[in-house]
């Protein structure tokens, strides 16, 4: 049974970010298991790292901060009190895994991969960037628009507690305080509720928890400098989401417009993406003071990028409204989310739509 648990957990390669989808390839299973077990092997309890005389002072300080964030997740957010994020692993790469997402030329619907028990999801992950790029090349040759992106962390949904749980990683431990807290809250949320075959539900729920929890952490425990740093970061993220959400809506309308043939859809798509680039350049110049941290995203923006972005944000307002409806009580909130996760997908969707605020 433990071998099966390792296999299942190793297939949960998402970020910020529950699952990476898999096919039926034995080679894929092998790299998943080997990659996850390598991270497990590298992980040591936070107390060991903090006490070790050769631990760099900056890293020791970050690990101590992570300990406090982890305790806050239990005491204030009622997230699972287990071994996850109470150990740390130093990796020799910039991401835990690399995810591959793909969508057709004239659609935002992501390609999915399915496997037993865990269901179907719209992204597939690899511990080796070269393997991700190889799949991306195959999908591009099939006419798909493809995005490969690094994932700093992933959740094994609590399946690997007997192995030590999900560790903190060098890929994100030095993030700004507010972002570090949000990531920990997001990943722990995946252990609370999980709906098979519904990435949008799972990621929107976790994003809602990270926003609620992140705001509380910053207000109650962060320094003024950390709050200021986060405010600047989050203001840019809000602008980014507003800009890209508008484009996503426009592209979806273009692709679904029965009055256009494919040639007209391609022309309208090109014009909308050109306007996006102009709008982004203006945003950087007028509001961001030349900040270029999103340049890479816009350079690679395509249907796959817009499609995967929707998974993390679409139902967040509905979950935030549910939290308010449940009296801002986390236990009641989680109980209702678990109930929704157990519903047939059509009923779950109807429930979310009823909760979603009107535009």
N, C-alpha and C positions, 0 to 999 in steps of 0.2 A: 504493500500500500504506500509506503514512503517513496518508493521509486515512482509510482504513478503521481504522487503529490508533487515531486520535483518536476516531472515532465509537465504537468498541468500548470504549475506555478511559473515555470520557465517560459511558457507560452504567453504569459501575461506581460507583454513587453511594451507598455505604453507610457505615455507621459502626460505627465501632469495631466491621466493617461493610464488608462486601465489595461487595455489589451492591444497586442499586435496580432493581426490575424495570421493564420497559417494555412498552408495547403496540406497535401498528403505526403509531401516529400520527407523521406527518412532523413536526408541530409539536413533539411530545415529543422526537424526535431532535434537532431544531434547538436547543431550549433546553438539552439535555444537552451538545451540542458547544460551543455558545456559552458556557455557564456554566463548563465545564471550561477552555476556552481563556482565559477571563478570569482564572481563578486562575493559570494558567501564565504569563500576561502580567505579573501582579503579582509573581511570585516572583523573588527575587534570592538569590544565594549567601549563606550565613551570613557568610562572611568580609567581604563587602561591607557588610552591615548592621552588623557589629561594628565595622568600621573607620570607618564614616561618622560624622562629628562631630555630626550632628544626631540620631543614634539615642539615645533616652532611656536613661539608665543602667540603669533597671530592665529594660527590654527587652534591652539588651546582655547583662546578667547572665543572663537567661533563655535567650538564644540560645547563650551559652557553655555553660550547663548542658546544653542540648539537644545540642550538639556532643559532649559527654562521654558522654551517654546513647547517642547514635548509634554512637560508637566502641565502647562496651561491648556493644551489640547484635551487633556483628561479632566482637569478640575473645572474648567470653564465651558468647554465646548462639548463635553460628554463623549468624546471620541474614544476609541478602544484603548484600554490600558493593557498593553502587551509589550512584546520585545521589539516591535518595529520602531525604527528611528531612535534606538537607544544604543546603536553601534555605528561605526564609521568605517568606510572602505575607501582607500586611495586608489583611483584608477589611473592608467597611463594613456588616457584618451579624453577628448573634450566632451563626449556624450556617453551615456550608459548604453543606449542603442540608437540605431538610425531607422526611422520609419519611412516607409514608401507608401504614398497615396497616389491614386490615379483616377481620372475622370475623362469622359469623352470630350471631343472637341466642342460640342454644342450642348453640353449638359453639366450641371453641378452635382449630379448624382455620382457618388464615389463607387468605384469597383469594390466588391467585398470578397472576402475569403472566409470559408466556413470550416469548422472542425467540430468533432463530437463534444457534447456537454457544454462547452463554453459559447457555442453559437457562431454567428457571422459578424464580422466587423470590417470596417472600411480602411484598414491600414495594416501593414505587415512589417515586422521589425527584425533587425539584424544587429548582432554585436560587432560585426565587421563592416565598416563603411563600403569596402569593395564589393561585398555581397549585395548590399542595398543598391549600389550603383549598377550592378549587373542586372538585377531585376528591373530597375528603372529603364535600362536600355532596351530590355525585351518588351516592356510595356509601351515605350515610345515607338518601337518598330511596329507595334500593332495599331498605332494611330492614337494612342491615349496621351493626354496631357498629364505629366508626372511631376511630383515634388518629393524630394528626399530631404528630410530634416532631422537634426539631432535631438534626441530626447534626454533630458538630464536625469530623469527618475521614472520609475514605473512601480505599479502596485501589483503584488501577488495575491491581493484580496484576503490576506490573513492565512493563506494556505501553508506558508513556510515558517510559522511560529516555532515549530520544532527544530528548524534550522537556524533560528535566531531572528526571524522576521526580516523585513525590508530595511536595509541600512541607510543611513545618511551617506552621501557620496561626494567625492571631491569635485564632481561636475556641477555642484550647486552650493556647496557649503559656504562659499565666499560671496554669495549673492547679497544685495542689500537686505537689511534686517526684515523689512516688511515683506519682501519677496520670498525670503527663506521661510518665514512663518506661514505664508499663504501656501507654499508648496507642500510643507508638512501637513497642513490641515487638509489640503486637496487629496493627497495620496491616502491619508488615513480615512477620509470619507468613503473611499472605494471599499473599505472593509465593512462599512455600515450597511450599505445596500447596493445590490448589483442586479440589473435586469439583463438576462441573456438576449442577445440580438438587438440591443437598443443602446448603441454608443451615445447617441444624443442625450438620452435620459441620464445615463451614468455620468457623463462628463459635465452636463449642465448642473446636476445636483452637486457634484464635487466643487464646481466653480462657485456655486452659490455659497457653500459652506466656507470656502477659502476667503471669499469676500467678506462675509459676516465675521468670521473669526479673525481675519487679518485686521479689520477695522477695530475690533475690540482689543487685540494685542497692542496695536500702535497707540491707541488711546490710553490704555492702562499701564503699559510697561516700557514703551520705547522712549528714547531720549528725544529732545526737541530736534536735534540734528537728524536723527533717523526718521522722524515724522516729516521733516522738510524734504529730505532726500526722496522719501516715498511719494510725497505729494507731487513733486516734479515728475517722477517716473510715471505715476498713475495718470496725471493730466495728459501726458503724451499718449498713453495707452488708450484713454477715453477718446481722444481725437482720432487715433488710428482706427479704433473700432467703429466710430461713427462714419468715417470716410469709407472704410471697406464694406460696412453693412449696406450702405447706399449702393455701392457698385454691385454687391451680391444680389440685391433685390432687382436692380436694373438688368443684370445679365440673365437672371432667371426669367424675367418677363420677356426678354428678347428671345431666349431659347424656346419659350412656350408659345410665342405669338403665331397663331395659325395663318396670319396674313402674310408672313414672311416665308420665303423658301430658304434653303440652306445658304445660298450665296448672299442673300440679304441679311441673314443672321450673322454670317461671318463679317460682313461690312459693318453692321451695327456694333458687333462685339469689338472690332478693332477701334472704332471711333470712341467707344466707351472706355476702353483701356488707355487710349491716348489721353483722354480727358482726365482719367485717374492720375496719370503721371504728372500732368500739369498741376492738378490740385495738390498732389503730394509735394511738389517742388514749392508751391506757394505756402503750404502749411509749414514746411521746414523753415522757410525764410521769415514768415511773419509771426509764428507762434512758438517755434522751437529753437530759435536762435542758431539755426544751422545744424542742430542735432541730427546725426546721420545713422543712428542705431537701427532704423528700419529700412535702410537702403537695400540690404540683401533681400528682404521679403518682397519689396516692390519690384526688384529686378527679376524675381522668379515668379511673380504673381501670375497665376493661371487658374483654370477651373478646379484643379486639385487643391490648390491653396485656399480658394474660397470655400470649397466643399468641406474641408477638414475644419476650417475655422468655425463653421456653423455648428459643429458638434459640441463645441465648448461654451457656446453663448446662447443658443436659441431659446432654451427653456429656463434660463437663469431668472428672469423676472417672475415666472410662475412659481419657482421654488422660493424665491424671496417673499412673494405674497403668501405662500403657504406657511412660511416661518412666522410671519406676522399673524396669520389666522390662528395659529397654534399657540398664541400668546408669547412668542419668542422663547418658548420652552423647548430646549433641544431634544429631550426625551420624547415628547409628544410629536415633535417635528420628524424625528427619525422613524418613529413608529408608523407615521402616516406614509413616509417615503417607502418604507419596507412594504407596506400594504400595496402601494401603487406598483412597486417593482414586481409583485407577485401576480398582478392582473394580466389578462391577455393584452397583447400590444395595442389593439384597437381601443380597448377600454382605458388603458393607460394614457393613450394619446388624447382621448376625449376629456379625461380628467385634467390633463395639462392645459388643454385649450381653454377649459372653463376657468382655470386659474390665471391664465396669461392676461396681463393688462392690455387694454386696447391702445393702439398706437396714438 
